[in-house]
């Protein structure tokens, strides 16, 4: 319990909490970013394949 109190009440504990929150936020952002671009590239590749197949 004392460690938890130190974590949220000291300057180094709060800085650690901020870094952890930023790291988790970056992980969520990059996961979403990469997956959305992978889906867009897949759709573009399928469209290009369909277009070349129709020609």
Legacy VTK file of the C-alpha trace (Angstrom):
# vtk DataFile Version 3.0
C-alpha trace
ASCII
DATASET POLYDATA
POINTS 55 float
0.000 0.000 0.000
2.879 2.343 0.769
4.282 1.797 -2.728
0.951 2.790 -4.266
0.827 5.941 -2.138
4.373 6.819 -3.210
3.492 6.124 -6.837
0.697 8.719 -6.886
2.070 11.270 -4.435
5.739 11.758 -5.323
7.189 13.574 -8.288
9.039 10.512 -9.580
5.936 8.360 -9.114
3.724 10.774 -11.028
6.324 11.049 -13.777
6.389 7.253 -14.022
2.591 7.169 -14.254
2.664 9.779 -17.022
5.292 7.828 -18.966
3.310 4.599 -18.594
0.119 6.339 -19.787
1.898 7.895 -22.779
3.481 4.560 -23.706
0.146 2.753 -23.578
-1.465 5.546 -25.600
1.257 5.346 -28.229
0.820 1.578 -28.409
-2.920 1.951 -29.009
-2.395 4.712 -31.581
0.245 2.826 -33.559
-1.783 -0.396 -33.500
-4.802 1.444 -34.920
-2.634 3.359 -37.412
-0.849 0.270 -38.739
-3.989 -1.859 -38.959
-5.951 0.833 -40.806
-3.147 1.346 -43.312
-2.737 -2.409 -43.783
-6.471 -2.673 -44.554
-6.272 0.261 -46.989
-3.281 -1.293 -48.776
-5.099 -4.621 -48.987
-8.148 -2.946 -50.509
-5.961 -1.053 -52.995
-4.178 -4.263 -53.997
-7.481 -6.063 -54.520
-8.794 -3.159 -56.591
-5.642 -3.130 -58.710
-5.854 -6.886 -59.214
-9.496 -6.659 -60.203
-8.760 -3.795 -62.589
-5.872 -5.642 -64.253
-7.962 -8.785 -64.509
-10.774 -6.958 -66.324
-8.488 -5.338 -68.890
LINES 1 56
55 0 1 2 3 4 5 6 7 8 9 10 11 12 13 14 15 16 17 18 19 20 21 22 23 24 25 26 27 28 29 30 31 32 33 34 35 36 37 38 39 40 41 42 43 44 45 46 47 48 49 50 51 52 53 54
